[in-house]
Amino acid sequence: MILRCMMVNARTVVARRDGLAAAEFALMLPMLLIMIFGTMQMSLMMYSYNTMVSVARDTARSMAVCTVTDSTTAYQNAQQSRPPWLTENDWHVTPTIPIGQGDVSMTITVDAAKAGVLNYLPIHFGDLTTTVVMRKEPLAFGAGSC
């Protein structure tokens, strides 16, 4: 009789797996969400950095070939090309145009936490900074300087 009760209890314990999948899912869900949102955050930060590099390169090139001749216009051109989730205060632009010949430079800096849309962690990741320096191209012979 005792042996029979023990076998019945063993069968019911082995057969009862009703909530096992739900329990495993509940344990794994937080890690899955962290991985998904972390990947999205890093992807948006990479997109912001690539945009920064592209804008800095294009603006420095336009300053080097004298299409843009003053810092205000270079600043406005760079501000118009920023990602939509960054405000003007988040996107720090520093153009440098020398008088006469020399190197033009364009520096753009963004807080890395603001570079991604998902700011769910109150952690400062540092800054994303890019600087592009180009030699100012001379104008045609006898044309002077820009």
Protein Blocks (a to p, Z undefined) as FASTA:
>chain_A
ZZmmmmmmmmmmmmmmmlmmmmmmmmmmmmmmmmmmmmmmmmmmmmmmmmmmmmmmmmmm
mmmnomamcfklmmmmmmmmpcfkbcfklmccdddddehiddddddddddfklmpmblcb
ccdebjcddddddddddddehkapZZ
